[in-house]
Amino acid sequence: MAEKPQAVRVLYCGVCGLPAEYCEFGPDFEKCKPWLRRHAPDLYPDLLLKEENETDADKAARQLQSVAISGSGDGAGGDASSAPSGSASASKQDEVKRLPGGKIKKKEKQEVVIEKIVRNKRKCVTVVKGLELFGIKLSDASKKLGKKFATGASVVKGPTEKEQIDVQGDIAYDIVEFITETWPVVPETAIFFIEDGRKVAAA
């Protein structure tokens, strides 16, 4: 007689909510890493190795990246940042990203862009970009979109390495009302469509 199959215990990540082995494909892998080191070291041994092999120089370099450094080639004359190094305010200055050379990357404009893509001449996918700029967790948003429109929805990396939600089917015009009702933080004026290569306001 065949053995009765045993139930599989799944370890879910305490940060992103995905099964731990899928964290690397989720939207918050960097935030998940400390949790994974503690609770699932066998799934990501590379994380532990990196931590063990990290030299003092690597740690110092990582700390320098988190501290604001002024650009030296723009005539500023090495003007030091007013925020004290290591303070919470320095690391949370609206999470301003710094490019090589100390130039500040401009904060992205808060807008949601919806684009319909036809693949293989018949398969249609609706791409939703920018929800994360409003503080919406993409993994949760994709689940809600999939449930609402009874279709497949997943978080994927787009051509620019930014994460976006791919929803199967043409739901471009039904989606605006759903987004504004589900997430009131997203105003209709901040939603745009891509039509014939041009950005068109949804409102």
Buried (B, 14 or more C-beta within 10 A) or exposed (E): EEEEEEEEEEEEBEBBBBBBBBBEBBBBBEEBBEBBBEEBEEBBEEBEEEEEEEEEEEEEEEEEEEBBBBBEEEEEEEEEEEBEBEEEEBEEEEEEEBEEEBEEEEEEEEBBBBBBEEEEEEEBBBBBBBBBBBEBBBBBBBBBBBEBBEBEBBBEEEEEEEBBBBBBBBBBEEBBEBBBEEBEEBEEEBBBBBEEEEEEEBE
